Amino acid sequence: MIEKGRPVQSGDTIPFVICQSDDKESMARKAHHPDDVRAPGSTLQVDYEYYLQNQIYPPVNRLCQPIDGMDAAYIAEYLGLDPKRFISQASYNQDDQEDTYTTFAASVPDAERFKNVDKWEYKCFECKRNNQINGPVNIKDKCTHLRCNECQALWPAQRLVFSFEKAIRSQIQKYHDYWLQCDDPTCAMKTRDERVYGELCLQNGCNGHMRTVYSDSELYTQLSYYKSIVDVDGFIRKEDEKENADTELMEIARSSRENYAVLLSAADKYLNEMSRSWVNLSKLFEWGSKAPLPKMVV
């Protein structure tokens, strides 16, 4: 403002508008005077998502929290925001309720269970196009997902395995980064540090609690998704259970079983390292075998 000849003194109230720009820029560089935004020929665009997320969403979320069946992700989606950013917060709110009922993940349809995971995309080395792989068979074109949808180039198995394991390791690294975020939508502070008083927010005056941004259950769901898209036998079994099973799709899947076996073994390798994959019943009930028998008084 000083460079443009506008007098500014200590204590003045300066209006500003947050505008769209590079995500790496600081918030101060995104702030512009309203006159600059309204000026003829100005290319500045108001960042409506910023105002929706930071000024509209928090009070709406607080007002709607007492409503049964309402969660943070639903409100965000209704406001036009990305619901993925608010899913963890919604799960925290549900965890705080005493009478919350959950469903076994195995009984939830894949479309619902994996709707919020990061999809695996492979970049074709010929046409440089990103291909989203969502199963052993491309149902739309009725062909295997081992070739490009655009140029039909056959992908080398070594490159597929490298890309697949790279995607898995990036998710594991995301979990080990251990980012924490305040569950209070008016604060939403993110940090990797924890204070000595348990889960209390690090921000002065905030009564919220720090929660993990990427939990072990989310990592397990993500790895389970990776396994599901390369599991040929699982695809054939689900297709066969349908009333109008497509035999052509099942034959295409069977023909590519050997190629997908390497990817499936990679997914199993990482899943088997997670404790969520195993329940040791002997450990679970060993207290009963070691407990002393009560003495009978005659």
Buried (B, 14 or more C-beta within 10 A) or exposed (E): EEEEEEEEEEEEEEEEBBBBBEEEEEEEEBBBBEEBBEEEEEEBEBBEBBEBBBEBBBEBBEEBEEEEEBBBBBBBBEBEBEBBBBBBBBBBBEEEEEEEEEEEEEEEEBEEBBEBBBEBEBEBEEEEBEBEBBBBBBBEEEBBBBBBBEEEEEBEBEEBBEBBBEBBEEBBEBBEEEBBBBBBBBBBBEBEEEEEEEBBBBBEEBEBBBBBBBBEEBBBBBBBBBBBBBBBEBBBEBBEEEEEEBEEBBEBBBEBBEBBEBBBEBBBEBBEEBEBEEEEEEEEEEEEEEEEEEEEEE
